[in-house]
């Protein structure tokens, strides 16, 4: 059993509480063989927080640097990071309730679409949005996700291949034209391979820089938390997760803001 799938099933015992994303979702879409860690999107309610913490405590999990697994911070876009040892593996678990680049409406559709699934995981287009990170390798993943999308509009919006886009435009010119206002590279389709490839490269750099700016806001807001972390980590070392969590929340309330402002 994949430990991340096992965790997902335990997190969802009795009701849908979490949806698997990140590298594990890429694996489940059969576009990768393995991933070393896992990201989950959580329902933003207290029962979910309590249940997930309880499951993790059963594995002997401990906090890594990040926000507490608490609605007040997760609702502000922060992420919580924990880890534990399992069969010689270092299992890393990351959690959010409001992942970047997914609107509230899109999240609602995601929860509705995953209800009843044995192992719920993010669909191809939502995963492509989540992969718009500051890591170059993720844009290759987005391109492969796009090639597996059934909806032509989704392929047009997420393809990373100039040749693929030109082929799609030849078959579906009106759809490419209609989506041109939503994706700035599309007008370059008619200008030839070189200009379209240049436009795709520029788009990738812009997306990378946008995510770098987003992360920088959170890093700046967490400055005091980062300075205090070594002392806090020492204080909670060896404690049961439930006890460590209470201490962590108490410490964070003094130095880690619940929300990070734009700009």
ABEGO torsion letter per residue (X at the ends): XBAAAAAAAAAABGBBABBBBEAAAAAAAGABABBABBBBBBBBBAAAAAAAAAAAAAAGBBBBBEBBBBAAAAAAGBBBBBBBBBGGBBBBBBBBABBBGBBAAAAAAAAAAABGBABBBBBAAAAAAAABBABAAAAAAAAAAAAABABAAAAAAABABAAAAAAAAAABAAAAAAAAAABAAAAAAAAEAAAAAAAAAAAAAAAAAAAAAAAAAAAAAAAAAAAAAAAAAAAABGBBAAAAAAAAAAAAAAABBABBBBX
